[in-house]
Amino acid sequence: MTAILGISAFYHDAAAALVVDGRIVAAAQEERFTRIKHDSSVPRQAIRYCLEESGLSPDDLDFVGFYDKPFLKFDRLLDVWHATAPRGFRAFSNAIPLWLKQKLHVPRELRSALGGGFRKRFLFAEHHESHAASAFFPSPFEEAAILTVDGVGEWATGTLGTGTGNRLSLTHELRFPHSLGLLYSAFTYHCGFAVNSGEYKLMGLAPYGEPRFVDRILRKLIDLKDDGSFRMDLSFFDYCHGLRMTSRKFSDLFEGPPRPKESPVTQREMDMAASIQVVTEDILLKMVRHLHALTKMQNLCMAGGVALNCVANGRILREGPFEKLWIQPAADDAGGALGVALLIRHQMLGHPRTPCPTDSQHGSLLGPRYADDVIARYLDSVGASSVRFDSENELCSETAALIAAGKVVGWFQGRMEFGPRSLGNRSILGDPRNAGMQSLINRKIKLRESFRPFAVSILENAVGDYYEMEPGEAGPYMLVVAPVRAEWRIALPPAQEALHGLDKLQEVRSALPAVTHVDCSTRVQTVDAGRHGTFHRLIERFAALTGCPALVNTSFNVRGEPIVCSPEDAYRCFLGTGLDALAIGNHLLLRENQPPQDAGVRVAYLRAAGRD
């Protein structure tokens, strides 16, 4: 037996992943356990979970790998601080204590997290090597071209390469400070959203705007080449030497300073979002076309934070030269933990790899699971009122009936998802035919911006009936946006077609209005019986009741809080929000049957989630 633990930490979404004899056994982000959104600390609890899931102790591990090379990253930071001195002194003085105390001492920190039980050497991979490994090795392909794009690793911000069998090779790279991830994050920051988490919001906001700044971006901000490489005019940005993303010059170019957080979104922000989204898609299409010309391969694997831009992924799939696309579900830094473990297994140790016809990610359902008796004991301990079903079929039938009646249900089943998406095990579910459902969930339950769209979870054999997708084009990981087929769209009168900005939000545009964005597109997850057992049965029951083989699916949390992990997390979220029901294990809880709650319960919950 060969057991390899991979770890990512210190920057964004710390995580641990365990690979045993080439099989991905467990993986989870630290935030799910600590309840700190995007927790970047050493993932002690995620490590503990991976070991408990496998029944191993730290001493049983053969290798422990770290997803990047801290000294190489520190070298880049010193170079940048020196080159920008004295302007970068404040950023330098803020960062250097943590580097000297912790980030330059990774082996010490990891040994502590492992309880001193691991006495062998640690192995380190370069950041984009870990991304590339996370993309290629779990994929269903024997060979594939590889594209990784993010903010920055050590020096690289994007790489091109290939994978064949149990080997990968990165041949080209874009280097800091020129970065597509940082360019997109600069617009995220200027539009008033948080960097490293608000990029989803910017992508969701884009269809409300007009891309009137595209020419300005291409003329002033970047010098873009045909191969997708580019150079940025750094006078418009502050991220090299300051604590902000954009400069005063950027504000002058885009008609004003950054939008204050939580202030109303204006047409300017919508137009900025639309513009940088178009530019990002065009850059990625140039990159993949160049990569195809270099490799002549038919399959493409992607990872890095930019690979979570599912609108761009949809265009790559439809307009790009590759026949098949596979994207690491945890494409951001969390996936680097899995990548380094697989890199050690195949690249460093030389173990062979046999691709799985679907993939070897197991639906990315790699987190903790809770036995039904554990759930029952918890519910009894808090005095919850629930109905316990003898069979999964009964649970699915009752839950489907609630959703068909317009109820919003928290759904907690099986193993927690690894990555940023809820894929049917830690989800909030609703009826996609309900025109008010999108607004209801955003306003009453998720407590987030009204413009945010929702994804659809649809039976795999029905996706082509509703969306412009070929068989096999979507996938179980909710990473591609697709247009709604014409026959399901609803034509709008000219006056309504002419609406601008957030006024577009109220119009019904398809037969599935709750999951149809204002540009008649949807982020799609396909659901199959093999990966999604219980979730698949639920959608089948809903389809039998309503004729609709799909559900609204959004993550089981509120804004500012990580996705729920444990029964306690799920129950607290149920009590603290406007959810109508909670299906947890074989138990179904209805809000009206719960003991009366003190008003402070909701306030305390929202405060803990960062929403007070």
Stockholm file with secondary structure:
# STOCKHOLM 1.0

chainA/1-612         MTAILGISAFYHDAAAALVVDGRIVAAAQEERFTRIKHDSSVPRQAIRYCLEESGLSPDDLDFVGFYDKPFLKFDRLLDVWHATAPRGFRAFSNAIPLWLKQKLHVPRELRSALGGGFRKRFLFAEHHESHAASAFFPSPFEEAAILTVDGVGEWATGTLGTGTGNRLSLTHELRFPHSLGLLYSAFTYHCGFAVNSGEYKLMGLAPYGEPRFVDRILRKLIDLKDDGSFRMDLSFFDYCHGLRMTSRKFSDLFEGPPRPKESPVTQREMDMAASIQVVTEDILLKMVRHLHALTKMQNLCMAGGVALNCVANGRILREGPFEKLWIQPAADDAGGALGVALLIRHQMLGHPRTPCPTDSQHGSLLGPRYADDVIARYLDSVGASSVRFDSENELCSETAALIAAGKVVGWFQGRMEFGPRSLGNRSILGDPRNAGMQSLINRKIKLRESFRPFAVSILENAVGDYYEMEPGEAGPYMLVVAPVRAEWRIALPPAQEALHGLDKLQEVRSALPAVTHVDCSTRVQTVDAGRHGTFHRLIERFAALTGCPALVNTSFNVRGEPIVCSPEDAYRCFLGTGLDALAIGNHLLLRENQPPQDAGVRVAYLRAAGRD
#=GR chainA/1-612 SS CCEEEEEECSSSSCEEEEEETTEEEEEEETHHHHCCTTCCSCCHHHHHHHHHHHTCCGGGCSEEEESSCHHHHHHHHHHHHHHHTTTTHHHHHHHHHHIIIIITCHHHHHHHHTTTCCCSCEEECCHHHHHHHHHHTTSSCSEEEEEEECSCSSSEEEEEEEEETTEEEEEEEEETTCCHHHHHHHHHHHTTCCTTTTHHHHHHHGGGSCCTTHHHIIIIIEEECTTSCEEECGGGBCTTTSSSSBCHHHHHHTTSSCCCTTSCCCHHHHHHHHHHHHHHHHHHHHHHHHHHHHHCCSEEEEESGGGGCHHHHHHHHHHSSCSEEEECTTCSHHHHHHHHHHIIIIIITCCCCCCCSSCSSGGGBCSCCCCHHHHHHHHHHTTCCCEECSSHHHHHHHHHHHHHTTCCEEEECSSCBSSSSCCSSEEEEECTTCTTHHHHIIIIIICCCTTCCCEEEEEGGGHHHHBSCCTTSSCTTCCEEEEBCGGGBCCCCHHHHTCCGGGGGGCCCBSSGGGCCTTSEEEEEEECHHHHHHHHHHHHHHHHHHSCCEEEEEESSCTTSCCCCSHHHHHHHHHHSCCSEEEETTEEEEGGGSCCCCHHHHHHHHHHTTCC
#=GC SS_cons         CCEEEEEECSSSSCEEEEEETTEEEEEEETHHHHCCTTCCSCCHHHHHHHHHHHTCCGGGCSEEEESSCHHHHHHHHHHHHHHHTTTTHHHHHHHHHHIIIIITCHHHHHHHHTTTCCCSCEEECCHHHHHHHHHHTTSSCSEEEEEEECSCSSSEEEEEEEEETTEEEEEEEEETTCCHHHHHHHHHHHTTCCTTTTHHHHHHHGGGSCCTTHHHIIIIIEEECTTSCEEECGGGBCTTTSSSSBCHHHHHHTTSSCCCTTSCCCHHHHHHHHHHHHHHHHHHHHHHHHHHHHHCCSEEEEESGGGGCHHHHHHHHHHSSCSEEEECTTCSHHHHHHHHHHIIIIIITCCCCCCCSSCSSGGGBCSCCCCHHHHHHHHHHTTCCCEECSSHHHHHHHHHHHHHTTCCEEEECSSCBSSSSCCSSEEEEECTTCTTHHHHIIIIIICCCTTCCCEEEEEGGGHHHHBSCCTTSSCTTCCEEEEBCGGGBCCCCHHHHTCCGGGGGGCCCBSSGGGCCTTSEEEEEEECHHHHHHHHHHHHHHHHHHSCCEEEEEESSCTTSCCCCSHHHHHHHHHHSCCSEEEETTEEEEGGGSCCCCHHHHHHHHHHTTCC
//
